[in-house]
Amino acid sequence: MTVVLAAAALLWASGCSSGGPSPSSTPGAGSTSTGASAPPSPGPSVSAAPAKGTATVTGTVAQGLKSPWGVAALPGGDLLVSSRDEGTITRVAAQGGRTTLLGKVPGVAPDGEGGLLGLALSPTFGADRQVYAYFTTESDNRIARMLYDEKRPAGQQLGAPDTVLRGIPKGSIHNGGRIAFGPDKMLYAGTGETGDTGLAQDRASLAGKILRMTPDGQPAPRNPASDSVVYSWGHRNVQGLAWDSEKRLWAAEFGQNTWDELNLIEPGKNYGWPTVEGRAGRAGFVDPVAQWRTSEASPSGIAYAQGSIWMAGLRGERLWRIPLAGTKAAADPQAFFQGEFGRLRTVLATGGTGLLLVTSETDKRGTPSKGDDRILRLDVS
């Protein structure tokens, strides 16, 4: 995956796609909020990202996308983008932003927050051409892989889904859906508790969890329980997964009425929901590294770049920067683009100072304008 993103970075950084808004958020712009907070930062012996950073929109990669959700970077820089409500995967060209329909994923049954959600490429994609997808069916949420054959006609480029994990509970809300291959080449998935809060603490359920599995969907080596894909529990709705430069896993999570969370994920740990929301300081539960009022975040995708976690906010309609100092936040979170682009769904690091930011105005909760939804190219520090 590192090779994939490095290749993508070269093309995106070149600015070869056309169109887009004027550069936005001048260097040094961004704001903190009285609701967003982090615990006191560690001492000076820990290398820390600067307290303040910058984020500038340098162009528009694509526009006119319908309910975009998952994004995966192909070798060479093109993107695969899922449509939650249409159940399709589309390729977006790095040069010019031209779109090509790969096809519709069989079995997807969009319902509320469910549908075709996260995407990931096999860690051996160059050899096997497998694309992984997390999606909602009539009976469950599941993860399947499909052969991608770009030599076939547009709309017919996806092979039949090969299910690697089934039986993740589904609902009209809180389906989770983010998937990613980690530095260990294992597949991770964030799930939601579907509104049935007790499932988050039920270790026999796949709901309200972060899952870790082999590419074939089997429990990964060194999981907390050798016969289970459950990696951590006590989650409400995980839609953001990212690893920092030290290969530590971070996750963003929706709160209910009080606190959204950014968590540092450790195997076998309990993150508290529904017993606690936000920082509680209670034995047996892990407190978040940073938290926000739900009106300011409602976080979906996250990415790591330039020493910080970058987090997309749906209800909050802003991009959050959380500077890190090891396993802690170096300073309070900093917000960018508040209200400029509406709801924000996904963030993808493309190497160096590059990020891609996906809007979510066509997800039936936004107020779409002409050109929505978009993928924006950012330069950050």
N, C-alpha and C positions, 0 to 999 in steps of 0.2 A: 504493500500500500504506500510506503514511503516513496518508492520509485515512481508510482503513479502520480502522487501529488507533486513530486519534484518536476516531473515532465509537464504537468498541467501548469505549474507556476510559471514556467518559461513562456508559455503562450499567453496566459492571462496577463502577465506583467508587461508583455509587449504592447498591450492595448489594441490588439488587432480586431476586436469586434467593434462595430460602429454604433453610433447613436448614443442617446442617454442624456441625463440631466447635466446641467453645469456642475462643476465640482462643488461639493457641499461640505459644510463643517470644516472651517479653516483650521490649520494647525493650532492646537491649544484649546479648541472648542470642546464643549462637553460639560456636563454638570453632574453634581452629586445630588442626592435627595435625602431629606430628613428621614425617610422611611427605609432607605437602603443602608445596610450596615454590615460591618465586619468586626470580629473581635480585635483586640489590640494586636498589632503586628509583632513578629518575633524580633529579637535583638539584632544589632548590626552585623553579627557574624554570619547571618543567613543572607545570601544574595537575593535582592528584591528588585522587582520591576519598579520603575518610577511611579510615584503616586498619581501623576497625571499623564495621559497619553493623548493621541490624536486619531481621528478617523475622517478620511476624505473620500467622497464618492468621485471616482475618476471616469465612470462610464456605465452604460447599460449593456449587459451581455445579451439579454433576450427580454421580450415583453409579449403580452398577449397570452400568457400561460394560464391554464385553468386549474385552480386548486392545487398548485404545486406543493409537494411535501418532502419526499426524499430526493437527495442529489448524490451522485457518485461521479468522480472524475475518471475518465478513461485515459489510458496511455496516449500521449499526444495532446491532451488538453480538452477534448470535447467532453460534454457532460451528459449523463443520463438523469432524467428528471421524471419522477412519478406524479401522476395526477390522482389525488385521493378520491375524488368523486367520479371521475371518468374511468378509473381503473386501467389507465394506459401508462406506458413508458415512452418517453420522447428523447431523442438525441438532439442536443443543442450544440451547434458547431462553434468551435473556438474562434474561427475567423468568420465574422459577419453575423453570427447568431442564427443561422438557418436551422430550422427544426425538421427532423425526420421522425415519423412515427415508427417505433419498433413494433408495437402491437398492443393488444388488450390482454391483460393477465386473466386467464380463465378462473372462475370461482370467486372473484372479488364481489362483495356485496356491500356497497357503501351504505352507511347508516349513521347519521349524526357525525360524531368525530371519527367513526370508523371508515375504512376503505383501503385503498392502496397507499401504504405509508412509507416506511423506510426502505432504502436501497443500499446495497453494498456489493462490491466486486470481490470475487474469490481472490484469496491471496496468491493464487497461481493463475490469475485471469489470462495472462499471456499464453498459457498452454491449454487451459480448459474452457475459456470464454463463458464462464458461469456468472450470472447475475443473481444475487440473492434479494428477495423482497419479503417484507412483513406486511400481511394484509388480513383484512376482515372477511370472513365467509358467512354463510347463513348460520353456521353452527359454532364458530370459534374465531380466534385470531391464530395465524400460523405463519411459519417461515418456510419459503420454498425457494428453490434455485431453478434457473432456466438457462438453456443454452442460447447465446446471442450470436446469430449468424447475419452479419451485415451484408453478405453477398445476396441474400434473398430480397425480394421486393419489399418496399416500405409497407409496414402494417403486418408483415408476415415473418418478422425476423426473430421472434421469440419461440423457443421450443416449449414443449409441454412442461408444466411445473412439476418438479420433483420435490415433494414435501420432506423437509428435514426435521421439522418440529411442529406438532399440532397440539390442540387442546389448551391453548392459552385462552382464558375466559374473555368473552367479548361483551360489549355493551354499547349503548348509544353515546356514552361518554367514557373518558378515562381508559382508552385502549393502548396508551403508551405508543410504541411503534418504531422507535429509533433502533437501528441495528448498525454495527460496525465491527470490523475485524481489528483486534488489538495488536500491539507489538509482538505478542506471543502467537499470533496467527490463529487465535481462537475467536469464535464469533460471539459477540455480546449483544444482548437485546434488553431494552427498557420496556417494561410492561406497566399497565395501570390496573387499578382494583375495580374498574367498571362501575363505580358507585356503590359497590358492596364492600364497605370499609373493612370488615373483618377479614377479607381475603388477604389483605396486606400482611397480617400477622400469622396466617395459616401457611406453614412451611411446606405443606403438601400441595398447595395451590401454586400455579405459575403466575397468578395475578399479583400486582403490586410488588414486583421484584425486579432485580437486575439478574439476567440469566447469562451463563457462560457455557459454551458448548464447542465441540469440535465442528469442523466444516460439514460433517455428516449428521450433526444434531445430537450427538452423544454427550453425556456428561464429560466435561473437560478434565484432564488430569489436575490434581491438587485443588479441585473444588472443595468447599466445606464438607459436603457429603459426597462420597465417591459414586453414589448411584443417582445423583440429582444434578440438574442443570442450574439450580438456584445458587446464586453467588452472594446476594445480599437481599434483605427483605425490609418490611416496614415502610414501603414507598407508596405514595398516592398515585402519581402519574408521571413517569419518567419519559421525557421526549428529547433529552440532550445527553450525549456521551462524547467524551474527548479525553485524550491522554496528553499529559504535559511532557516536557523534554526529559524528565526522569522516569517516564513510563508509568506515572501514577494516573489512575482513572478518576475522572470527575464526572458528575451527573447533575443535571438541572431537573427540578421537580416542582410541579404545581402544588401550591397550598390550597386550602379551602377558602377561608374567609379572612385569614390573618397574614400568614407568612408563606411566600415562595422561597425556595431554597436552592443553594449551590452546595453540593456535598462532595467530599473526598471519599471515594468508595474503597472499602476494605472488605476482603472476603469474610463471610460469616458474621457480619455486623448487622444490627437492627437499627434502622433509621427512624423508627418511632411511630409512624402513622398507623392507626388513628389515635394512639394514646397521647402523642405530643405533636405539635405543629410549630416549627421554628425551634429556637434555642430554649431548652428546658433545664439543662444541667442535671438530668436525672440518670442515675446509674442504669446501665443496661441499654441505653440508647445513645446514638451518635448525634451530636449537634451539628448543624450546618456550618460551613466556613463563612458563608454570607447569606443574608436573608433580605427580602423585600416585601413591602406591602403588596398584596395581590393586584391592586389597581395599577401598580407601577411596573409589573413584570408579566406574570403568567408566562413563564419561560418555556420555549420549545428548544430549538437546536442550539448547540454550543460548539466552539472551536477554540483551539489553543494557538496563539501567535504572539510573538514579541514579549514573552514572559507573562502573558495575561490570558485569562479565559474571556472569550467574547460570547455573549449570550443574547439571543433574539427574544424579544418580548412581544407577545400577541396582544393581550389587552393593554399592556403598557405602551405599545407602539414606539419602542425605542430599542436601541442596541446598547447593551451594558458591557462595560469593560471592568473586569475584576483583576487587578494586578496581584501577582502571587509572590510570596516569599517562602519558598519551600512548600510546606503543607498548610500554610496560613495565607490569609489575604494581607497584602502589604499596605493597603489603604482602603478607604471606603470605595464602593463601586462608583463608576463614572458613567453617565448616560450620554448617548449621542442620537441625533436625528429624531428627537421627540416629536411625534405627530407628522413628520415630513412624508413618510412613505406608508403610513398606516400600520397594519398588523405585520409582524415580522416572524417568519417561520423557521428558517434554516440558515446556518452559517457554515461555510466550508473554507478551511485554510488551504491556500494554494502555494505556500512556501514563502519564506522571507517576510515581507510586510504585506503580502496580498491576502485578501479575504473575498469571498463571494457571499452576498446577502440576498436571501430569497424572501419576497413579500408574500402576504397571505390575505389579500383583500377579497378574493373570490371564494373564500371558505364558508360563505353564508353568514358570517358574523361581521364582515367588513362592509365598507362602503366603496366599492370599486369605482375607479375612474378610468378614462380612456387609457389603454395600454397595460392595465393591470391583468395579471400579476407579472412581476419583473424579477430578473436576476441582476443585481447591481455589483459592480466591481469596486472594491475599496482598497485604499492604501492606509495602513494603520501603524501606530507606534505605541 
